[in-house]
Amino acid sequence: MKKTILTMALMGCMLCTQAQKVTCYTTTEGEAWQQSRTTLSSKPQGTTVATVEGTEEGTVFRAWGTTFNELDWDAFNLLSRDEQDEVMHRLFAPDGDLRFTHGRVSMNANDYARSWYSCDDVVGDLGLRHFNIERDKRNIIPLARAAQKYCPQLQLFMSPWSPPAWMKINHDYPVVPSSHNTMDSRQGYLLYMDDGRALDPDEMKLLGDRDGVFPRRLASQDYFIQDPRYLQCYADMFCRFIDLYAEQGLPITKVMYQNEAYSYTPYPGCAWTAEGTLRFNNDYLAPTLAKHHPEVELWIGTFNTNRLDYVEKILDDATLQANIKGVGTQWECRNNLPQMRQRYPHLRFMCSESECGNGSMDWAAGEHTFFLLSDNLGNGVDEYYNWNFILADHGESPWGWRQNALIQVDSHTRQPRYTAEYYAYKHFSHFVEPGTQMVAYAGREFSRTPIVVFRNAAGQHIVTAGNFTAEECVVNVKIGRRYLNMVLPAHSFSTYVM
């Protein structure tokens, strides 16, 4: 009997020791994805930044995704076939690095298209006789299919940047005139209908807090013509687009009415008022989807403004709340997430687009993206979409904006480089799989050392930690009665898996 008790005690001790083992993955600018081992401790080291008991109920994560754009397709085609396969395996395979399962596409041109276009440029074609996706078949669909090879269950969400020009009050794709388009400069006043104060066509390019509010002024009228025939035709376009993509074997499972209704752009865009937003979604898009594609979710967004009062003006509408599944947030709207989730607890939230940077594709950009991942996930988004995943050189668009990507391709050598932002994503998406819960976040008060704690379906805890300072940092997370003591190298990303 004594021998049995001793044996059981030893086994229990071994199990306890095994349970304390932790694997750590660390990336610095000089070395990516270095693996090491540590254990949980009975004593803390450094500051305790988060505490979890193991019974918390947090936001359940659903999906990682990226976007399929024409300029991504161009960069992708600079690679050899073997390199293309490696890229898609890394991004989309279940055993790859990033494990994306969702993609985003736009109906009509976006700012990372090669040029202006729409699926129906025939003026007055309310019957959609000329609606087509022929350009997508040449540039977007092949890229999505290359991903689908490694992720057969790939799902898409769609939002337009601009309706066809003939459906807009300025009869053009952009919202404001600039040196990068041919919009009549006299039409600039249409946006605010005010005393003619100067427009800033580059306002959306500003980084940082953009003077604390974005946009500085709100559009005074809808750029989409508010004619019932046009509004219904536009809703019909959404359904036709879904049909044509389904014929290509690519299911669109959710839609949003507009990308960044608050970016008044020199590239494809469309300004909407709150009244126009509610009219189109409630009276046209929602019932048309319900009739023709009840399986497709309607989300509202993408909201890219920190003007919470204006977002609430839309989301407080009871009819809209009944019509939508969730809310797409990006850029400044991230600042509103805590208040929005408290005010609308029944709605889901996604980060519909990562911030795109300025073409530097350097370590600082990676640190910013690591913080954005931490802050969005820590504040309850359950889907997260990257923007461009592969671009050539400095990622410059036809409209004069350089942006970042996860993979940079040198157009001269045709060689790919996996950027710091790629590894920022890997530190999250490689481990935070669908069904994983976010249970603690130490971020906004620790913006230079953001830490998120997750618990997966198997009960394992996963801790992501960034250190954006020039000094080594020692902090800990209390898990039950023990401590995960973390020694974070200067300027590093780390992930701990219990």
C-alpha positions in Angstrom: 0.0 0.0 0.0 2.8 2.4 0.9 4.6 1.5 -2.4 1.4 2.4 -4.3 1.0 5.7 -2.5 4.7 6.6 -3.2 4.3 5.6 -6.8 1.2 7.8 -7.2 3.0 10.7 -5.4 6.0 10.4 -7.8 3.7 10.3 -10.8 1.8 13.3 -9.6 5.1 15.1 -9.0 6.2 14.3 -12.6 2.9 15.5 -14.0 3.2 18.7 -12.0 6.7 19.2 -13.4 5.6 18.5 -16.9 2.7 21.0 -16.5 5.1 23.7 -15.7 7.1 23.5 -18.9 6.8 26.4 -21.2 8.1 26.9 -24.8 9.1 30.4 -25.8 9.5 31.7 -29.3 11.4 35.0 -29.7 12.0 37.3 -32.7 14.4 40.3 -32.8 15.5 42.3 -35.8 18.6 40.2 -36.0 17.2 36.7 -35.3 13.7 35.4 -36.1 11.8 32.7 -34.3 14.3 31.5 -31.8 13.0 28.7 -29.6 13.8 28.2 -25.9 12.4 26.6 -22.8 11.4 27.9 -19.4 9.0 26.8 -16.5 6.4 28.4 -14.4 7.6 29.6 -11.1 6.2 29.9 -7.5 7.8 33.3 -7.2 7.3 36.4 -9.4 10.1 38.4 -11.1 9.5 41.9 -12.2 6.0 43.6 -12.5 2.9 41.4 -12.6 1.0 42.8 -15.6 -1.9 40.3 -15.8 -3.5 37.6 -13.6 -5.6 34.7 -14.8 -7.2 32.0 -12.8 -8.0 29.6 -15.6 -11.7 29.9 -15.4 -12.2 33.3 -17.2 -14.6 33.5 -20.2 -13.2 35.7 -22.9 -13.8 36.6 -26.5 -13.6 33.5 -28.7 -11.4 34.1 -31.7 -12.8 33.0 -35.1 -10.4 33.6 -38.0 -7.3 35.1 -39.5 -7.3 36.5 -43.0 -5.6 38.8 -45.6 -6.6 40.7 -48.7 -6.3 39.8 -52.4 -5.4 42.9 -54.5 -4.1 43.4 -58.0 -0.8 44.8 -56.9 -0.3 41.7 -54.7 -0.9 39.6 -57.8 1.8 41.6 -59.7 4.3 41.1 -56.9 3.4 37.4 -56.6 4.1 36.9 -60.3 7.7 38.1 -59.8 8.4 34.9 -58.0 9.2 31.5 -59.4 6.5 28.8 -59.1 8.3 27.1 -56.2 8.6 30.4 -54.4 4.9 31.1 -55.0 4.0 27.7 -53.5 6.2 28.4 -50.5 4.5 31.7 -49.9 1.0 30.3 -50.0 2.0 27.3 -47.9 3.4 29.6 -45.2 0.4 31.8 -45.2 -2.5 29.5 -45.7 -1.6 25.9 -45.0 -2.9 24.4 -41.7 0.7 23.5 -40.9 2.1 26.7 -42.2 3.3 29.8 -40.4 0.3 32.2 -40.4 -2.6 29.7 -41.0 -4.9 32.2 -42.6 -8.4 30.8 -43.5 -10.2 34.0 -44.8 -9.6 36.5 -47.5 -11.0 39.9 -48.4 -11.9 41.2 -51.8 -13.3 44.4 -53.1 -16.1 44.8 -55.7 -14.7 47.3 -58.2 -11.3 49.0 -58.0 -9.6 49.7 -54.6 -6.5 51.7 -53.9 -4.3 48.7 -54.6 -5.8 48.1 -58.1 -3.7 49.0 -61.1 -6.2 51.5 -62.3 -9.8 52.7 -62.1 -12.5 50.1 -63.0 -15.8 48.8 -62.0 -17.8 45.6 -62.7 -20.3 47.7 -64.7 -19.3 50.8 -66.4 -22.3 51.1 -68.7 -24.2 54.2 -67.5 -27.7 53.5 -66.5 -27.4 49.7 -66.6 -30.0 49.2 -63.8 -30.7 45.7 -65.1 -27.1 44.7 -64.7 -26.9 43.3 -68.2 -23.3 44.3 -68.5 -22.2 43.4 -64.9 -19.1 41.1 -64.9 -16.0 40.1 -63.0 -13.7 39.6 -66.0 -11.0 41.7 -64.5 -11.2 39.8 -61.2 -10.8 36.5 -63.2 -7.5 37.8 -64.5 -6.0 39.3 -61.4 -7.9 38.5 -58.1 -9.4 35.1 -58.5 -6.1 33.4 -59.5 -4.5 34.8 -56.4 -7.3 33.5 -54.2 -7.2 30.1 -55.9 -3.4 29.9 -55.2 -4.4 30.4 -51.5 -7.3 27.9 -51.8 -4.8 25.2 -52.9 -3.5 25.2 -49.4 -6.7 26.2 -47.6 -9.6 24.5 -49.4 -12.1 25.9 -46.9 -11.1 29.5 -47.8 -13.9 32.0 -47.1 -14.1 35.6 -48.4 -15.6 38.8 -47.2 -16.3 41.6 -49.7 -16.7 45.4 -49.5 -16.5 48.0 -52.3 -14.3 51.1 -52.2 -16.3 52.9 -54.8 -19.5 52.2 -56.7 -19.4 52.6 -60.5 -18.7 56.3 -61.3 -22.2 56.7 -62.9 -23.8 56.0 -59.6 -22.0 58.9 -57.8 -22.8 62.6 -57.7 -19.4 63.5 -59.0 -19.5 60.8 -61.8 -15.9 59.8 -60.9 -14.2 57.2 -58.8 -12.4 59.4 -56.2 -13.9 61.6 -53.6 -11.5 64.6 -53.8 -9.4 66.0 -56.7 -5.6 65.6 -56.5 -2.5 65.4 -58.7 -3.1 61.6 -58.8 -6.5 61.8 -60.6 -8.4 63.8 -63.2 -11.4 64.8 -61.1 -12.6 68.3 -61.9 -11.1 70.5 -59.2 -14.4 72.5 -59.0 -16.1 69.4 -57.5 -13.9 69.6 -54.4 -16.5 71.8 -52.7 -19.2 69.0 -53.0 -17.7 67.2 -50.0 -18.4 69.7 -47.3 -20.6 72.3 -49.1 -19.0 75.0 -47.0 -17.1 78.2 -47.5 -14.5 76.6 -49.7 -11.8 75.9 -47.1 -9.0 73.9 -48.7 -9.3 70.2 -49.1 -6.5 67.9 -47.9 -6.4 64.9 -50.4 -3.6 63.3 -48.3 -5.4 63.6 -44.9 -5.8 59.8 -44.7 -2.1 59.3 -45.2 -1.2 61.0 -41.9 0.3 58.6 -39.3 -0.1 58.9 -35.6 -3.2 60.4 -34.0 -4.0 62.7 -37.0 -4.5 65.7 -34.7 -6.6 63.6 -32.4 -9.7 63.2 -34.6 -10.3 61.6 -38.0 -11.7 62.9 -40.2 -11.3 66.5 -39.1 -14.6 67.3 -41.0 -17.4 65.0 -41.9 -19.0 64.9 -45.4 -22.1 66.9 -45.6 -23.8 64.7 -48.3 -23.7 61.2 -49.7 -21.6 60.7 -52.8 -23.8 57.8 -53.8 -26.9 59.1 -55.6 -29.8 58.6 -53.3 -32.3 57.5 -56.0 -34.2 54.4 -55.1 -33.5 52.9 -58.5 -29.8 53.3 -58.0 -29.9 52.1 -54.4 -31.7 48.9 -55.3 -29.5 48.3 -58.3 -26.4 48.7 -56.1 -27.8 46.1 -53.6 -28.5 43.8 -56.6 -24.8 44.2 -57.6 -23.7 42.8 -54.3 -25.8 39.7 -55.0 -24.6 39.4 -58.6 -21.0 39.6 -57.4 -21.6 36.8 -54.8 -23.2 34.7 -57.5 -20.3 35.1 -60.0 -17.6 34.4 -57.3 -19.5 31.3 -56.3 -19.4 30.1 -59.9 -15.6 30.4 -59.6 -15.6 28.2 -56.5 -15.0 31.0 -54.1 -17.6 31.5 -51.4 -18.3 35.0 -50.1 -19.7 34.6 -46.6 -20.0 38.2 -45.4 -20.3 41.7 -46.9 -20.0 45.3 -45.8 -21.5 48.2 -47.7 -18.4 50.4 -47.9 -14.7 50.5 -47.1 -13.7 53.5 -45.1 -16.7 55.8 -45.6 -14.8 58.5 -43.6 -11.6 58.5 -45.8 -12.2 61.2 -48.4 -9.8 59.8 -51.0 -8.1 60.8 -54.2 -8.3 57.1 -55.1 -11.5 55.0 -55.4 -13.8 55.9 -52.5 -17.3 57.0 -51.6 -18.4 59.3 -48.8 -21.6 58.4 -47.0 -23.6 60.2 -44.3 -25.1 58.4 -41.4 -28.6 58.8 -42.9 -27.5 57.4 -46.3 -25.7 54.5 -44.6 -28.8 53.5 -42.7 -31.1 54.0 -45.7 -29.0 51.8 -48.0 -28.3 49.0 -45.4 -31.7 48.8 -43.9 -34.0 49.4 -46.9 -32.0 47.9 -49.7 -28.9 45.8 -48.9 -30.3 43.8 -46.0 -33.6 42.8 -47.6 -32.0 42.0 -50.9 -29.4 39.8 -49.2 -32.0 38.1 -47.1 -34.0 37.3 -50.3 -31.2 36.1 -52.5 -28.4 35.1 -50.2 -29.6 34.5 -46.7 -26.5 32.5 -46.0 -24.3 35.6 -46.4 -23.8 37.7 -43.3 -24.3 41.5 -43.4 -21.8 43.4 -41.3 -21.6 47.2 -40.9 -18.4 49.0 -41.7 -15.8 49.5 -42.3 -15.6 52.2 -39.6 -12.3 54.1 -39.7 -13.2 57.0 -37.5 -12.6 57.7 -33.8 -15.7 60.0 -33.8 -17.6 57.7 -31.5 -20.7 59.9 -31.5 -21.0 59.4 -35.3 -20.5 55.6 -35.1 -23.2 55.5 -32.4 -25.5 57.5 -34.6 -25.5 54.5 -36.9 -25.2 51.6 -34.5 -27.9 52.8 -32.2 -30.5 52.2 -34.9 -32.6 49.3 -33.8 -33.4 48.1 -37.3 -29.8 48.1 -38.3 -28.9 46.1 -35.2 -31.4 43.5 -36.2 -30.0 43.3 -39.7 -26.3 43.0 -39.0 -24.1 40.3 -37.6 -21.1 42.4 -36.6 -19.0 45.5 -37.0 -15.9 46.0 -39.1 -13.4 48.4 -37.5 -10.0 49.7 -38.7 -7.6 52.5 -38.2 -8.9 55.1 -35.7 -12.0 53.1 -34.8 -9.8 50.8 -32.8 -9.7 53.5 -30.1 -13.4 53.1 -29.7 -13.5 49.3 -29.2 -13.9 49.2 -25.4 -16.9 51.6 -25.5 -18.4 49.9 -28.5 -18.2 46.4 -27.1 -19.8 47.6 -23.8 -22.6 49.4 -25.6 -23.3 46.6 -28.2 -22.4 43.4 -26.4 -24.6 41.3 -28.8 -22.5 42.2 -31.8 -19.2 40.7 -33.0 -16.2 42.9 -34.0 -13.5 42.3 -36.5 -10.4 44.2 -37.5 -11.3 44.5 -41.2 -7.9 45.9 -42.2 -4.5 46.3 -40.6 -2.8 49.7 -40.8 -0.7 49.8 -43.9 2.3 51.9 -42.9 4.4 54.0 -45.4 6.4 51.5 -47.4 9.3 51.3 -45.0 8.8 47.6 -44.3 11.3 47.9 -41.4 11.5 46.7 -37.8 9.6 49.8 -36.4 6.7 48.9 -38.7 6.7 45.4 -37.3 6.6 46.7 -33.7 3.6 48.9 -34.6 1.8 46.0 -36.2 2.5 43.8 -33.1 0.9 46.5 -31.0 -2.1 46.7 -33.3 -2.5 43.0 -33.1 -2.3 43.1 -29.3 -4.7 46.0 -28.9 -7.3 44.8 -31.3 -7.3 41.2 -30.0 -7.0 42.5 -26.4 -10.1 44.6 -26.9 -12.2 41.8 -28.3 -12.1 41.5 -32.1 -12.7 37.9 -33.1 -11.5 38.1 -36.8 -8.4 39.9 -38.0 -7.6 40.8 -41.6 -4.2 41.8 -42.9 -4.1 44.3 -45.8 -1.5 43.7 -48.5 0.4 40.4 -47.9 2.9 40.8 -50.7 4.2 43.9 -52.6 7.1 44.8 -54.8 9.8 47.3 -53.7 8.2 50.0 -51.5 4.7 49.1 -52.3 3.7 52.3 -54.1 0.1 52.5 -55.5 -0.9 54.3 -58.7 -2.2 57.1 -56.4 1.1 57.9 -54.8 0.9 56.0 -51.5 3.7 53.7 -50.4 2.5 50.9 -48.1 3.9 47.9 -46.2 3.4 44.1 -46.7 4.2 40.9 -45.0 6.4 39.9 -47.9 8.5 42.4 -49.9 9.7 41.4 -53.4 12.7 43.1 -55.0 11.5 43.7 -58.6 15.1 43.6 -59.9 16.3 40.4 -58.2 12.8 39.0 -57.9 13.7 37.7 -54.4 11.2 37.7 -51.5 11.9 39.0 -48.0 9.7 38.1 -45.1 9.3 41.4 -43.1 9.1 42.1 -39.4 5.3 42.4 -39.8 5.2 38.8 -41.1 6.8 37.7 -37.8 4.5 39.9 -35.8 1.6 38.0 -37.3 3.2 34.7 -36.8 3.7 35.3 -33.1 -0.1 35.4 -32.9 -1.7 33.5 -35.7 0.6 30.4 -35.5 -0.9 29.7 -32.1 -4.2 31.6 -31.7 -6.5 29.2 -33.6 -10.3 29.3 -34.0 -11.9 28.6 -30.6 -9.1 30.2 -28.6 -10.3 32.7 -26.0 -8.6 36.0 -25.2 -8.7 36.1 -21.4 -6.4 39.0 -20.3 -4.8 42.1 -21.9 -2.1 44.5 -20.6 -1.7 46.9 -23.4 -2.8 50.4 -23.4 -1.2 51.1 -20.1 1.8 49.1 -21.2 1.9 50.3 -24.8 5.7 49.7 -25.1 5.3 46.2 -23.7 1.9 44.9 -24.8 0.9 41.5 -23.4 -2.1 39.4 -24.3 -3.1 36.1 -22.6 -5.1 33.4 -24.5 -6.5 30.0 -23.5 -7.1 27.5 -26.3 -9.7 24.7 -26.5 -7.2 22.2 -24.9 -6.8 24.5 -21.9 -3.3 25.6 -22.8 -2.4 29.2 -22.0 -0.6 31.3 -24.8 1.0 34.6 -23.9 2.2 37.1 -26.5 4.5 39.8 -25.4 6.2 42.7 -27.1 9.1 44.8 -25.9 9.6 48.0 -27.9 12.1 49.6 -25.6 15.9 49.6 -25.9 16.3 47.8 -22.6 15.7 44.2 -21.6 12.4 44.0 -19.7 11.3 41.6 -16.9 7.6 41.2 -16.3 5.3 38.3 -15.3 1.8 37.0 -15.8 0.2 35.1 -12.8 -1.5 32.0 -14.0 -3.4 30.3 -11.2 -0.9 30.1 -8.3 2.2 30.3 -10.4 4.0 32.9 -12.4 5.2 33.1 -16.0 8.3 35.2 -15.6 9.3 36.7 -18.9 12.7 38.2 -19.7 11.9 40.1 -22.9 14.9 41.2 -25.0 15.1 44.8 -26.2 13.0 45.3 -29.3 11.5 41.9 -29.5 8.4 39.8 -30.1 7.8 36.7 -27.9 5.2 34.0 -27.6 5.0 31.6 -24.6 3.0 28.4 -24.9 2.3 26.5 -21.7 
